[in-house]
Structures are given as structure tokens and as C-alpha cells.
């Protein structure tokens, strides 16, 4: 057997529980596969290695922060949130950390930014030695479902602090002067207690600028908001999230020291998310690759919703909980969805054999015909026949003609 010596070393390290040696030998095998020209197998091995790193069940530890970074009284469950005096509605909700749980799955650049923030909060003294302060304000922006709120909750949990969440549109009142007062009362509450303040729907104020009747009021409200954001730096960390970053004024952008853009997960992140959301079903690697191929351009929330629907469909279908069963369930779920803007998903929703043909002819997809067969239930000879027939082309031409 080729590379048996390396495989033997991997097995030995695995039985010994030596993770460092295990990973070292896996990298060694990947390098040998690349050198031998087996680039697809090497790429698969690297995806498995990356996924294993990202799905370790060990929960991240809480961050020990300086007492000067977060100040205030202890916020306990019995403390009431401030209210709008005119309506009696609460100006915010309070979430108390009950553990950290699994880390969100990010693209490498996003993960680096998030961990960088946590490092800042753990090493305030080192930063002050070079005359800089840790970040105290963060603006997170991106499309709905990209993980903005999840990230805010994760950061608060890592800090071991309550998360005080206020929707900006919920602070806006029809009564003259009440909106500015609501904002002031919210910040007064957040500054009194040790917490992370989350401002949701941060673009809501900007949307009101189009109303010429409200110019004076909105100017006062924006000024109140900016003044309170500046003052908040002396008390704790503020996070704002928005789906519409283009609506924000430059003055608002300048109030936030770090800007974090969340977008649809890349291929590696999709693989990890799909494996996580399909649990407790242990999906084969080839099945995860097929799901990832179909669900490109989807947000994390979309992927979770589709994987949940797939599990429901599979459970009720009576099919085996294996690769082909998951494939048929995915096809059924996509067929029930009214519109897809991604060609592989549209084809699978319409014709499974055309989809197999599409995969088999896609040179950028690192799946062998045997792996496509494993994931779909089609025999290798049938996959080969569909590839030669290019079954997908008529369907693609019809789609492009629409």
C-alpha cells in the first residue's frame, strides 16, 4: 500500500491520544499525496483537518478582563430594565450568560478579528505599555442571517457579562423629545452596570432622515446618540449591528474603533456548519461536500434552516440516515423552495440525474466519481454515463433562457 508507513504512524498516534503527533502525521500524508499528484485526495484530507480543528467540542474559556475595562455594579436577574415613560415599553432586554457553548464558525479573516478583540481584552496592560487602549466599540455589519447577533452574544459570553440589547427602532417615539430621553436613559442604565451594550437595527435613525418634518428632531436624537457613545467608552464595551451599513453617517462610523463585516461563509466554513447542523446524523465527507456545493452563497442561518428541514424530511421518509438518504432529502427540500439563484441548487431541485451530471463535469469540484456515487446512491457506472451524456446542459440552457 502506498504511504503505509505514514498511515501506520497516524494510527499509532491516534490510539495513543497524542493529538500533536497525530496532526503532524496527517500533514505529512497530505504532503506526500500532493507530491504524488493526488491533489484531490490531499485537498480532502486538508478539509477534514480544518473541520476537525473547528468542531472540537472543548468550549472556549472565558476572558479575564481588567477591572478598568468594564466597570459598574453587578447586573442581577431581579433588576428591571428601563422603560419608555410614555408607553411603558421596556427599552432593552437583558441576557445573562449561561455558558459559552460552541464557537461560531467564521471565515479565517473574521475569526482572526474576533480572537484579536478577545486578546485585546485579556491584555489591556500590555497595550497601555505602548500608550494604546483596548477596543471599546465594535460595529458589526452584513446581510441578515450572517451571524451578527450570534457574534455579539458569543463575545458577551466569553467576557462572562450580561448582554443588554436595545433595538434602536424601539427607542424611537412619536412624542417630541421622548426619543432622545429614551436613548439617554438606556445609556445611563448600561453605564451603571457591568455589561456589554448591544445596539440592534442601528440604521433605524438613518432611515428617518428622509422625512423632512423630522429634520430637527432627528438631529437632536443623533447628537444625543453620538454623545452617549463617546461617554460610554469610560464604562464598558458597546456593540452595534446593522444590515444596512451604507445608511450610516461617517460620524457614526468614526465612533466605532473596530468594524467587522460578516458575509456568507466560504467553502471551509460551510463544510463545518453543515456537519454541525446535520448532527446527530454523522454525514459522510462526500455528502457534506455535495451539500456545500448546493448551498454556496447562503448565510449561516440559511444553511441551518435547510439542514433542519433535511433532517425532518429524512426522518419522515423512512429512508436510511446515510449519504443517499440525505441527498434525496436535500433534493426534496430544495424542490419545495420557490426560487434559487444558485445553479447547482436549482438543478438539484429539478432533476437529480442532471445534478449528478453537473457535479461529474465540474472540474473545480474535488469529488471523484466513486465519492459522487457514495453521496447520491448512483453507481459509479451510472455517474460515468451521466457525465458523458452531459445531462445537465439542456436544463442549464433552459434556465439561462428564462
N, C-alpha and C positions, 0 to 999 in steps of 0.2 A: 504494500500500500504506500502511495506517495505521502511524504510528510508524516509517516507513522511515529517517528521519534518525537516530533513536536506534539502530536496528539497524545502520546503517552505522557509527556510532561504536563499537559493540560489536565489530563485525568488525575494524575498523581497530586497536583496542586489542589484540584477540586476536592478530592477525598480528604486531603489534609486540612482543608479550610483556610488555605493560605491565599487570600484574595489578591495580594500584591503579585505573588508569583503566578497565579492563575491568569491575571490580566496581562502580565508580561509575556507569557507563552502564547496567549491569544494574538497579541500584536505580532509576535514572531511568526505565527502561522499565516496571518494576513499578509505580512511582507513576503513570505515565501510564495504564497498564491499569486501575488502581484508580479513577482519576478518570473514565475512560470507562465504568465499570460492569462491566468484565471481571474480576470478583473471583476467579473460579475460575482464570483464566489467571495472575493476579497471585499467587495462593496457590501455584500450581505452580512459578512462577518463584522464589519465595522459598524453597520446599523444595529446589529444585535448588541455589540459592546456599548454603543452610545445609549441604546434603550435601557440596558441593564443599569447603567450609571444613573439614569434619570428616574428610574422606577424603584430604587431602593426603598424599602419600607421604613428605614430608620428616619424618624421625624427630625427635622432641623431643630436645633436648640434655640431657646430664647436669647435675645441680645441683651447684654448687660450695658445699660446706658448711664451716662453721667447724670448726677442729680441736677446739674445746671442746664442740661438739655431739655428735660421735661420737669416742670415744676407744678406745684399745686396740691390741693387736698386730694385724698383718695376718693375716687368716684365709686360709690357703692350702689347695689341694685335698688335700694329703697329711695334713692334721691330722684326727685321728679324733674323732668325736662322743662325748660322754659316754654311759655305759651304765647300765642298771639292774643293780646288783650281784647281785641275786637271780636274774635271768633271763638276763642278758647282752644283752638287747634295747637297741638304740640309743634314747636319749631324744629325739633330734631328727634331722632331715635338714638338709643344707646345700646350698643352690643358689647357684651363682656366676653373676653377671651376664655374659651373652654378647652384650650389645647391648640396646637398648631396644625396637626394633620399633615397631609401630603403637600409638598411644594407645588405651586402652579407650574405648568410646562411652558417654557418660553423658548424663543429663538435665542441663539447664543449671545447676540448683541444685547438683547433685552435682559437676559439672565445676568449678564455682566453688570449692567446698570443697577439692577435691583440689589445684587450682592454688594456692589460698590457702596450703595447707600447704607446698607447694614454695617459694612466695615467702618464707614464714617461715624456711625452712631456708637460703635464699640470703641473707637479710638479717638475720642474728642481731644484728649491730652496731647496726642502726637500731632494733631492738626494745629493746635494752638501754639506748639513749639515753632511752627513756621508762619505764625500770625494769620491763620485762616480759621473759619468757623465751620462746623458741620452743616450740611444742608438742613434747612428747617421748613422748606416749602417745595412741594412737588406737584407738577401739572401732568396728568395722565390723559392722553387723547388717543382716539382711534374709533373704528366703527362699532356699532352695537354688537355685543357678544364677544368682544375681543379679550375680555378679562380685566377690564379697568377696576370694577368693583371688587372682584376677587383679589386683585393685587393689593388694594387698599386694606382689605380685611387681613390678608396674609402679613403685610407689614406691621399692622397693629398687633396681631397675634405674636409675631416674632419679638416685638417690644414688650409684650405682656401687658398691654394697656387697653382700656376701653376705647371703642371707636364711636365717636359722636358724629352722626350723619345727618346733614341738613340738605334738603333739596332747595336750590335757590328759587325755583318757581313757587315753592311752598311758602317762601318768606314774603313774596310779593302780595301786597294788599291793595284793594281798591280805595282804601281810605288814605287821604293825603297825609303824608308823613309817617304812616304806620310801617311801611316797608323799611325805611332807614332805621326806625326804632327796633324792628324785629332783628335786623342784622346786628345792631349794637347789643341787643340782649343775648343773641346767640353767642357772640364772641365773648361777652362778659362771662357767660356760663362756662364756655370751653377754657377760658383763661383761668378760671377759678380752680378747675380740677385737672389732675394729671391725666391727659387723654390725647388721642390723635383726633383732629378735626377733619372730617371729610365733607367737602362741598360738592354735591352732585348737581348735574344739569347746570354746569357753571355758565353756559352760554345763554341762559334764560334772560338775563338782563340785556344782553346784546340784541336779542330778538325784539325787545320793546322799543328800540331806538327808531324803528320805522313809524312809530305813532307820533305825529307832530304835536299832539295835545299833551304828550307826557315828557317833552324835552327837559323842562325844568326839574321835574320830579326825578327822572332817571339820572340826571346829572348829580343831584344830591345823593341818590342811592349809590351810584358808582363811587363817588368820593368817600362816602361812609365805608363802603366795602374796602377800598384801597387803604384807607387809614387804619382800619381794623386788621387788615392783612399785615401791614407794617408793624403794628403793635404786637401782633400775635407772635412774632419772632422771639420776643422776650419770654414766652411762656411754654411753647411747645411746637409740635410739628403739625403742619397743615397740608392736606392733600386735596386737590381739586380734580374733577374728572369731567370730560365733555366729549360728545360725539361730533361737535361742530367747531373745531379749533379755528377755522377761518373767520368765525364771527367775533372772535375775541380781539379787543383793542390791544395795541402794542403796550400800553401802560399796564394792562393786566398781565401780559406775558412777562414783563420785567419784574413783577412781584414774585415770580416763582424761579427759584435758583436752578432747579433741575426740571427738564422737560422729557417725558417718556412717551414715545409713540408705540402703541400696540397695534399690530396688523394681523392678518391671517397667518396661522402657523406655517412654517416651512415644512419640507418633507420629513425631516428628522423629528420635529415636534409633533407632526400629525401621527407618525408611527407610534410615538409614546402615548399620545392622547387616545388613539383608537384601542391600543392594548389595554389601557386603563379603563376606558368606558365600556369595553366588552366584558370585563370581569363580572361574574366569576367564570365565564367561558374562557378557556385558555386557547385563544385563536392561534393557529399556526402562523409562522412568519410570512408565508406566501399569501395567506388570507389578509393579513394586516397590510401587505403591500398593495393588494387589489383594492381594499377599502381606501387606502391613502391615494391611490391613482384616481379613484372616483371623486374623492372629497377634497381635492385641491381647490383653493380659493375659498374654502369655508372657514368660518370663525370657529373657535373652540366650542362656543355654545351650540353652533350648528352641528358640529361633529358629535357632541354629547347627545343632542336630541335625536339624531339619526341612529346612533348606536343603541340608544334606549328603545327606539321603535323597532330596530332589527331584532333585539332580544325578545321583545313582546311577540313579534311575528313568528320568530323561530319557536318560542315556547308553545304557541297555539297551533303550529303547523304539524307537529308530530315528527318532524324530520330530526335526524341526528344533529347533535351540537358539535359539528365538525366543520371543516372548510367548505364543502359543497352546501351544507345546510345554511351556513352564514351567507354564502354567495347568493343563494336563492332568496333568502330573506331580504338581503340588501336590494336585490333587483325588484322585489315586490314593494318595498318601502319607497324606492325612487319612482316606481311606476305610479304610485298614489300621489306624488308631489306634482303640482300643476306645471312648474316651469323650472328648467335647469339652464344655466348659462355656461356650463362646462361640458364640452363634447363627450368625454367618457361617461359622465353621469347620464346624459341624455340618451346615449346609445344603449347603456345597460337598462335604462327604464323602458326601452322599446323592444330590444332584441338581444337576448343573452348570447347567441352564437355570433352575432355581429360584434358584440363587445369582446368576445374571446379572440376574434379575428383582429380587432383593433389592437389589443394587447400584444398579440403574437407578432404583429408587424411594426410595433413601436420600438425602434432601436434605442430610445432613451430609457426604456423601462428594463431594469436589470432583473428580469424574470425568465428563467428557462421554460421551455415548453412543458417539461415534467412538473415544474412548480405551478404553472398555469393550470395544468390538469389537476394537481392536488388541491388547488384553491377553488376550482369550479366544478369538479366532478366529471369533466370531459376527459376521455382517454387521450394519451399523447398522439395517437394516430389521427384522432378527430381534430385535435388542436392543429396538427400539421396540415390537414386537409383545409381547414378554415383559413389558415394563414395563406396557403397557396391560392385559394379562391378569392381572397381579399373581400370577404363577405361584408365588411363594414363600409366599403366605398359607396355603394348606391345609397345607403342610409345617410352618409355624410353629405353627399351631393344634394339629396332632398332637403336636408336641414339647412344647408347654405343657400338653397334656392328660396327658402321661406322669407 
